[in-house]
Amino acid sequence: MTTFRRRDYVTFGRTFYINIAGAIISPARASQIQSLTRFAVALAILAAWTRPAMADQQQRPFSFQVPKNDSAAAEALASKLAALSPSVNREEAGLLAERAYATASQLRKQYRMFGTPIFNNFLIYHGIRKRGYCFQWSEDLLIALDRLKLSSLELHWGEYDPGTWRENNCIVVTAKGQPFNRGIMLECWRHLGHLYCGPVVADSDPYVENSAYARFVLGKSVASNASGTNHRVAFQRSVIAKGKSDD
């Protein structure tokens, strides 16, 4: 049996209708009907193709695969974010927390973390691993969270001792319009890919904001090559012996 595509049926029906109209109606009137028919057919096709897509979008909200052992931590992070300000959307805080933990879990697998953070830097420096520097964790996390298109929360790039072998990076989340030092930091590298979150001002390392680098990372991701080349980081040569305890 011959299988017709949807547009084959539409074309057949339209041709049949126009032929009948041309036989019994004046040429001018038939031309008007033909134009109206084309318009109606176009509307019908558009409705048929867009309705399922719109229904799919309405029925499938954001959801992320948060590891079971991180579910309680994700809920706790959502509560911390919601407590930043009465203006924070509680649902948005929950989505951000879920995506943060889900992203950290995915990156642990992609980066194949092993041993200690410093040892992973050693592997990356010598080409045995491709990614896993602290700035790469933060870049990938920033890009993932930015895709949520947040309206009541803002993302900031934080860095400690930039340009040195002690440099570390994190993402800081604030309520919209709040200053950097009021935010919650999200950091993965020091804990071997497990997400740490807490007030940025309470951390042992004094982080400062670098909004220019955040814009650079997001702009680069739009160009589809996010963090394809290594951000210049002085390799922690003497880190193993002299580095700070958690970097």
C-alpha positions in Angstrom: 0.0 0.0 0.0 1.3 3.4 -0.9 2.2 5.5 2.1 1.3 9.2 1.8 3.1 11.8 3.9 1.0 14.5 5.6 1.7 17.1 2.9 0.8 14.6 0.1 -2.8 14.4 1.5 -2.9 18.2 1.8 -1.7 18.7 -1.8 -4.2 16.1 -3.1 -7.1 17.6 -1.3 -6.2 21.1 -2.3 -5.9 20.2 -6.0 -9.2 18.3 -6.0 -11.0 21.2 -4.3 -9.6 23.8 -6.7 -10.5 21.7 -9.8 -14.1 21.5 -8.7 -14.2 25.2 -7.9 -12.8 26.1 -11.3 -15.5 24.1 -13.1 -18.5 25.6 -11.4 -17.4 29.1 -10.4 -16.2 32.1 -12.4 -12.4 32.5 -12.9 -12.2 35.6 -10.7 -14.1 34.0 -7.8 -12.2 30.7 -8.2 -8.9 32.7 -7.9 -10.1 34.2 -4.6 -11.2 30.8 -3.3 -7.8 29.4 -4.3 -6.0 32.1 -2.3 -8.2 31.5 0.7 -7.7 27.8 0.4 -4.0 28.1 0.4 -4.1 30.3 3.5 -6.4 27.9 5.3 -4.1 24.9 4.4 -1.1 26.8 5.6 -2.8 27.6 8.9 -3.9 23.9 9.3 -0.3 22.7 8.7 1.2 25.2 11.1 -1.3 24.2 13.8 -0.7 20.5 13.3 3.0 20.8 13.6 3.2 23.3 16.5 0.5 21.9 18.7 2.5 18.8 19.7 5.7 20.9 20.3 3.9 23.4 22.5 2.2 20.6 24.5 5.5 18.9 24.9 7.0 22.0 26.3 4.2 22.5 28.8 4.2 18.9 30.0 8.0 18.6 30.3 9.4 21.1 32.9 13.1 21.3 33.6 14.4 18.2 35.4 17.9 17.0 36.1 19.4 13.8 37.2 20.6 14.5 40.8 22.4 11.6 42.3 20.3 10.1 45.2 23.1 10.7 47.7 23.0 14.4 46.7 19.3 15.0 46.8 19.2 16.2 50.4 22.2 18.5 49.8 20.4 19.9 46.7 17.3 20.7 48.8 19.5 22.4 51.4 21.2 24.5 48.7 17.8 25.5 47.3 16.8 26.7 50.8 20.0 28.7 51.2 19.4 30.4 47.8 15.8 31.1 48.6 16.9 32.7 51.9 19.1 35.2 50.1 16.2 37.5 49.6 12.4 37.5 49.7 12.6 38.3 45.9 14.1 35.0 45.1 11.8 32.6 43.3 11.7 29.4 45.3 11.1 27.2 42.2 14.1 28.9 40.4 16.3 28.3 43.5 15.3 24.6 43.4 16.1 24.3 39.7 19.5 25.9 40.1 20.4 23.6 43.0 19.3 20.5 41.1 21.3 21.5 38.0 24.4 22.4 40.1 24.5 18.9 41.7 23.6 17.2 38.4 26.3 19.1 36.5 29.0 18.3 39.2 28.1 14.6 38.9 28.3 14.6 35.1 31.6 16.5 35.2 33.1 14.0 37.7 32.5 11.3 35.1 33.8 13.3 32.2 36.9 14.5 34.0 37.6 11.1 35.4 38.8 12.5 38.7 41.3 10.4 40.5 43.4 10.7 43.6 43.7 14.3 44.8 42.9 17.7 43.1 46.6 18.4 42.8 47.3 15.0 41.3 44.6 15.7 38.7 46.3 19.0 37.8 49.5 17.0 37.3 47.7 14.6 35.0 46.2 17.5 32.9 49.5 19.4 32.7 51.2 16.3 31.2 48.3 15.6 28.8 47.1 12.4 30.5 43.8 14.1 31.3 42.1 16.8 29.1 40.2 18.8 31.7 39.7 19.3 35.4 41.6 22.5 36.4 39.6 24.6 38.9 38.7 27.2 36.3 37.4 24.5 34.0 35.0 23.2 36.7 33.8 26.7 37.2 33.4 27.5 33.5 31.4 24.4 32.8 29.2 25.0 35.9 28.6 28.6 34.9 27.6 27.7 31.4 25.2 25.0 32.7 23.6 27.3 35.2 23.3 30.2 32.8 21.1 28.1 30.5 18.4 28.2 33.1 17.9 31.9 32.1 17.5 33.0 35.8 15.3 36.0 36.6 15.6 36.3 40.4 19.1 35.0 40.9 22.4 36.1 39.4 25.7 34.3 38.7 29.1 35.7 39.4 32.7 34.5 38.7 34.8 34.3 41.8 38.6 33.9 42.0 41.2 33.6 44.7 44.8 34.8 44.2 44.4 35.0 40.4 47.4 34.5 38.1 49.4 32.5 40.7 49.8 28.8 41.3 47.4 29.2 44.2 44.6 30.5 42.0 41.2 28.9 42.6 37.8 29.8 41.0 34.2 29.4 41.9 30.7 30.5 41.0 28.9 32.8 43.4 25.1 33.0 43.3 23.3 36.1 44.6 19.8 37.3 44.6 19.2 39.7 41.7 20.9 43.0 42.4 22.8 41.8 45.5 26.5 42.4 45.9 29.0 39.6 45.3 30.0 39.2 49.0 26.4 38.4 50.0 26.2 35.3 47.7 26.5 31.5 48.0 29.7 30.0 46.5 29.6 26.8 44.4 33.0 25.2 44.1 33.9 21.7 42.9 37.7 21.4 42.4 38.9 21.3 46.0 36.6 18.4 46.8 37.5 16.3 43.8 34.4 17.1 41.9 31.9 17.1 44.8 30.0 20.3 45.0 30.8 22.6 48.0 28.4 25.4 48.8 28.4 28.0 51.5 28.6 31.8 52.1 31.4 33.2 50.0 32.5 35.5 52.9 32.8 32.6 55.3 35.3 30.7 53.1 38.9 30.4 54.2 40.0 31.9 50.9 39.1 35.6 50.1 37.4 35.4 46.7 36.9 38.5 44.6 34.6 39.0 41.6 35.8 39.0 38.0 32.7 39.9 36.0 34.7 40.4 32.8 35.8 36.8 32.8 32.2 35.6 33.4 31.2 37.5 30.3 34.1 36.0 28.4 33.1 32.4 29.3 29.5 32.9 28.4 30.4 34.6 25.2 32.8 31.8 24.3 30.0 29.2 25.0 27.7 31.0 22.6 30.4 30.5 20.0 30.1 26.8 20.9 33.7 26.3 21.9 33.4 26.8 25.6 36.8 26.4 27.3 38.2 24.6 24.3 41.6 26.0 25.0 43.2 26.1 28.4 42.9 29.3 30.5 46.4 30.3 31.4 47.1 28.8 34.8 50.5 28.6 36.3 50.8 24.9 37.0 51.2 24.2 40.6 54.8 23.0 40.3 55.6 23.2 44.0 52.0 22.6 44.9 52.5 19.1 46.1 55.1 20.2 48.6 54.2 23.8 49.3 50.6 24.3 48.1 47.8 25.5 50.4 46.2 22.5 52.1 43.0 22.6 50.1 44.2 23.7 46.7 
